Amino acid sequence: MARVAVTLSCTAEVMTELERLSRSRSGEVRIAERARIVLACLQGKRNAEVASEIGVRPNTVGQWRRRFAARGIAGLRDEPRSGKPTKYGVELRDRILAQLEVPPPVGRASWDGGSLALALNVSDDAVWRVLRKEGIQLQRHRSWCVSTDP
């Protein structure tokens, strides 16, 4: 027995916002696609029709139809992902960035990942993860020697 699709309705403001989202070139593509799905559903089309028109599966159309009916435009956004929460957050990021402003330990010309990790009592990996995310490249250590050849 086939399931009956949820009937959608919305206000003029919500319709305007959906149209704006569906035409957005600067926003996320998946949000624009979801807005197009909901707009097609608001025209009274069946899930299979909308799916073939937009190029997605009918169950995808049903999912976004149900989410929009339950939560409105906010339902088109991604839900939080499952998984292990991050061990280090904004606090560690701020500590690392603040430590980079302090002069390095005695005997060092600049900070490196290991000395930052020691100073903050965290792992090297945590330090490098934050530095990569922030786009910070610490000065590479280069060895050199003076050539005595004539």
N, C-alpha and C positions, 0 to 999 in steps of 0.2 A: 504494500500500500504506500503510495507516494505521500511525502510530507508536504504540508502546506507552507509556503514561504510567508515570512512575516511581512505584513503590509506596512509600508513606510509612509510617513508624512513629516513635513517640516515647515518652519516659518520662512518668510521671505528673506530674513537676514541670514538664516542658516543656508538657504538655497544660494544666496549671493556668495557666501563664504565657500561653499562647495565648488561653485563655478570658478572662483578665484584659485582655489587649491588645485583644481583639475587642469588649469591653464598655466600654472606656475612653472617657470623655467629655472628658477633659482632654488626652489625647495627640493625636498626629497622626491625622487621619482616614484617610490612606492606609495607615498601619501597621495600624489597626483593620481596614480592608478586607482587607489581605493576610493578617492573622491569621484572619479569617472564611473566606477562600479555603482556607487550609491546613487549618483545622478541618473544612471540608466534604470536602476530599480525604482526610483521615484517616478519615472515615466510609466510605470506599471508593467514593465517587461518581466518575463520569467527568467529564472537563474540561467537556464540553458541558453536563452537568447543573448543575455548580457555576456555570458562566458564566451560565446563564439564571436561576439562583436568586439570584445576587448582582448581576447586571446588568453584567457585564463580558464581554469577548471570550474565547473559548476559548483563544487563544494567550496571553492574559494569565494565565489560570489555570495553563497549562503552565509559563510562566516562573516563577511563584512556587512551584509544586510542585518544579521542578528546583532553584531557589535554596535552598528549605528542606531538600531532601534533601542538598544539598552542604554547607550552612553552618549549618543549624539556625535558631534564632530570629535570629541575627545576619544571616542572609541576607535577612530581611525589611526591613532598613534600606536606605536609598538608598546606592548606590555613589558614590564621588567623581565629580564631573562633569569632563568634559574641558574644555579651553580654556586660555587663557593664564593663568599664575599671577599673583596680585596682585603689583604692583610694590612697593607699600608695605604693610607689615603692622602687627603689634602694636607693633613698635619705634617706628614713626613716630607712631602713636596716643599712645604714652606720652610721646614727645618733645613733641608738640603740647600735651597736657594739662599737662605739667610747665611748658612755656613760658607757658601762661596764668596760672600761679601767680606768675610773675616780673613785676615792674612793667613797663609798656610803655616803648618808647624815649622819650628826652627829646623833649619837644614834643608828645607824644600823651597824651590823657586815658585812652584804653583801646586794647586790641588790636583790629586789624581783620585781615581775611584776608590782605591784601597784606603788612602788616608782619610777621605771623606767618611767612608764606612766606619773606620776606627773612631773617628771623632764623634760620630753620631750613634755609635753602638748598634749598627744595623748591618745587614749583609751587603756584600759588593753588588750582588744581583739587584737588590732593591734600589741601590744608588744609581746603577746604570740604567735601570728601567725608567726611573724618573728623569734622568738626564736625557735619554733618548726621546722620551715623550715631550720634553720641553725644547728639544732641538739644540741642546747644549753639547758642544764637543770640547772636552778638556784638551789642553795642549799635550801633544804626543811627546814622549821622551825620545830624544834622538841622541845617539852616541856619536861622538866625533873624535877625531884625532888630527893632530897637525902633522902633515907630511914632511918628512925630513929629506925627501928626495930632491936633488937639485933640479 
